[in-house]
Amino acid sequence: MDGGTSFFGDLLGTIAERGRALLDLGRERRPAGEARAASVAQLCERLLSGQGEASGVALAQEILAAYSGLRTGERIAFFETLATAFGPDAARLEAALAAHQATPSGRSVAELHAASEPRRQELIRRFNLAPGATARLVAMRADLVGFLRRRPDLTEVDRDFTHLFASWFNRGFLVLRRIDWSTPANVLEKIIRYEAVHEIRDWNDLRARVDSPDRRCYAFFHPALVDEPLIFVEVALTREAPSAIAPILDTARTPLAPENARTAVFYSISNCQTGLGGVSFGNFLIKQVVAEISREFPNLKEFVTLSPVPGFRAWVEGEIADPASKVLTPGDRAALAALAGSEPPDEAAREALRPVIEALAAHYFLIARSSKGKPIDPVARFHLGNGARLERINPFGDLSARGMAQAFGLMVNYRYLTEDIEKNHEAFFDRGTIVASPQVRRLARAEEAQKPPVLREAAG
């Protein structure tokens, strides 16, 4: 933490302590059980009532501390209260609407906008007055995300958190830092813990990923979350685009001299904060890392990923379970029987299966869609949405237990061409176009090639 940030943190702490003395919060007795959630809600009403700055900071600190002491059921009750009692002020909204209908003006529009905002948004802003509140609010939202699976009625509360976080964590506040062996140990430990794609086995494994001359790791940080990475990417410098992950992760490999590299490979991107889910960092991260690494190594010519396909196996097994599937041929069904277990097939079996996996993968990416009309695979949505193109399909690129369980070992390369990123991004979002290389498109079976062209686009 820099000196300026520390000074303001200390100042806020002092204000909070003075406010606590004014409010005598430290001597209040808190009720037990379910009533504690109601007590926190009462404090929220007091916070919104517009008391002075010192008491407001103290109240915010008290509420966040009280929340941390609630049990699971009480936390759900707290979010229920935010949903039901801290929505828009109905009387104010009705009056603003009537005034605007009577005399439309810029002022009436502004009042209508202000009146329609849920009161909980201002409440969350005031929570953030407390020292260290941003990290606590991110943790609070992580709780909420966990509850949503059983309590979809809390979605509006979650939407308000996401709306505010999108502003608080916009690109202008993010700081890109390289992670290397000189990075503080507490941050390195978090890199090990947060790695979500390819497990970091131990410190030697970590060192091979961040301290080798042909490896780089970069992370985004936010000033309010000291030493807490938000998202990080691991990069390998190679001669050409890889088709398998094992050589990338091999700690016994001979490092490549960076000046001999021609390709930068983004082989792992991990989001670190559950409470910031839905707030996009990855597109900014990749673009900035491309710029950063290009300055360091002007000899690099290509920027690609080596990406997992987490939904592929589930999709194939769904087609196998459907006797009326139009995707699988009888030959496919017979060949896929060799993949019924969790162990990877031997080399000969993999070669026999390769054309089957390639054809199914081409269908999965180019043709198959979710109920919302989007590509099924979340990693595909991420990279295609960022303006990459689907470059190559790599059957059995990941023979680890996780790779087999998720995708029968399938991996793919996405390619980032600087001059095409914006065009590809717009094609994906505006027309639903899957931008793929000719190599990938040729893998689709003949009948699939007749599908509507909106689903695919020739690459130049």
Secondary structure, DSSP 8 states (H G I E B T S, - for coil): --HHHHHHHHHHHHHHHHHHHHHTGGG-----TTHHHHHHHHHHHHHHT---HHHHHHHHHHHHHHHHT--HHHHHHHHHHHHHHSS--HHHHHHHHHHHHHS--HHHHHHHHHHHS-HHHHHHHHHTTSTTHHHHHHHHHHHHHHHHTT-GGGHHHHHHHHHHHHHHTSGGG-EEEE--TTS-HHHHHHHHHH--SS---SHHHHHHHHSSTTEEEEEEEBTTBTT--SEEEEEEEESS--S-SHHHH-TTS----GGG--EEEEEEEEE--GGGTTS--HHHHHHHHHHHHHHH-TT--EEEE-EE-TTHHHHHHHHHH-TT-SS--HHHHHHHGGGSSSS---HHHHHHHHHHHHHHHHHHHHT---TTSS-S-HHHHHHHHTT-EEEEEETTS--SHHHHHHHTT-EEEEE--GGGHHHHHHHHHHH---BB-HHHHTTS-TTGGGS-GGG-B---
